[in-house]
């Protein structure tokens, strides 16, 4: 399992990445992170929703309550222009970090 601090530092990048192309609700974000990571990364509601609120307060995402017939009300989040700028900056930093770690450890990625 990934170290808790490493996960905490990368979760905003994961959330912003998943919101890049379409709005999603919190439960969907959690399931997608777990699924796309092959179960290696799991984000539980106790840490996901406070993070979503912080990202919304920072202006990186916007939330909108949506009600559909026969379903409970859900809050869908979308990436803002500032969120897209942050996503691009975080991707650049992450790429640089991974490259540096690879140089030190000898791990190469395809």
N, C-alpha and C positions, 0 to 999 in steps of 0.2 A: 504494500500500500504506500502511496506517496506520502511524504512528510507533510504534516499539517500546514506548516508555514509556507512551503512551496506551493501547495494547493491554494492557500489563501491569497498569495501574491499573483497567481495566474487566473483565478476565477473571473475577475473583471474582463480580461482579454477574451476568455471563452464566451462569456455572456454577450459582449459587444459583437464578437464574430458571428454568433448565431442569430443576432438581430439585424445583421447587415442587409439581408435580402428580404426579410418579411417580419412583421410583428408576431410575437409569440407570448404565451402566458407562462407564468413561473413553473408550473408542473411540467409543461412541455420542454422548457429549457433544461430542467433537471434530468428528465428522461433522455433528452438528446445528448447531453454531456456524458451520461453513463453509457449510453448505447455506442456513441461514436468513439469512446475511449476503450471500448471492449470491457467495460466494467471496472477499469483501473481507477477512474476518477468518478467520485460520487459527491454530489452537492445536496445536502439535506435541507429541508425547509427552514430549519432553525438558523442556518447561515445564509441561505439563498435570499429569502425575503428581506432581511435587513440590508443585504448588499444591493438588491434591486432598489430599495428606498434611497440608499446613498447615491447610487448612480442617477436616480431621478432627481434628487436634490442638487446634484452637481450639474445637471442640465445635459448629461450625456445620453439619457433615454427619456422618453415620455410614456406615461401609462394612461390607458383609457379603459374604463369599465365597459364590458360588452355583455349583453344579455341575449341568449338565444332560447327559443321555445324548447321546453323540456330539459334544459340544462341550467345549472347554477350560474350565477354571474361570475365572470372571470375578468381579471385585469390583464390586458394585452399591452406589451411594451414594444416600442419602436425606437430605433436609433435616430438621434437628432444629428444635425450638421456638426455640432461640437463633438458628439459621440463618434462620428465618423472620423473626425480629425484625431481624436484620442486613439481610436482603433488603429489608424495608420501609424501613429507614433509608437504605440505599444507593439505592433507587429515588427516595426523596424528594430526596436530595442530587443525584442525577443529573438529575432534572427541573429543579431549581433552577439547576444548572450550565448545562444546555442552554438554558434560558430566558435566562440572563444572556449567554451567548455569542451567542444570536440577537439580543439587543438591541444588542450591540456591532457585530456584523457585518452586521445587516440581513437575516439568513437567517431565513425563516419556515417552519414545518412545519405540515402539514395536521393 
